[in-house]
């Protein structure tokens, strides 16, 4: 059985969301980064970075939530799955974009307990808003792992208040975040 190490209030929620979208069974093993559980020798043997989540499926061990989600999408055959090489490439592109343009600035601001630089945030949200003008989803006419990965990064506290400042981002985010699999991943429904 697939194991996810982390908590629902950590980046592990992203992987739980992907697993719920894919309809895969998993076990959530509570490892709380806030209490130092990611710094034990046992956990560091799983992830030398000392971060959650960690994904285990038999002998396969993966770290980095957004990469784990690309893997989950790649090994399942559901509507969540990317169907062409181009879709996989675009999902990778949007995942890397989310890490660089959204996650990096958010984490830097968070470490200093300040807001994300306004120009940086405006630029990133503007790019996404412009891209979504004539699209319901990022790479297809349906929800995919690209939407999940970008939306999950936007769920960070310093971004949530700004989502609805951008019409197309707000509409897309509302569609994406209202998925039942997300509610299950967050433990808000069965």
C-alpha angles and dihedrals in degrees: 000000000000114000126202117194114206139056134279090250093056131069086279087084087074091061092044088054091051092048090050091049090050093047093234124152116238144163120232110215110197113236111162115205090192092066097044097257090132090062098060118112089243093055095041087057086063097041121012089197089067093227136123141266110059118176119206125185110168104299095348115100119181133178132191112068099230093049090048088055092052088053093048090051091047096054099045131076104216136111085272090064121100108241106196139038089247092054090051091050092048091048089053090048093052092044092053090044090053091050095049104033100034114015097044096052091043094053093046091052092044092054089055094040092236133119121269110271106273096227092049092048093045092050095049095044090045092054091050093044093050091048092052096051093106100018135086092196136017104255109003143018087267139054113277139169088275090065091045094050096048094042092049090056090049089055088075112118098248092053103042095077091055102047096091092049085081115059099209095040090049094051093045092046092050091053092045099044094046093067114124091227090064092052089051092047090053091047093246097123140011 
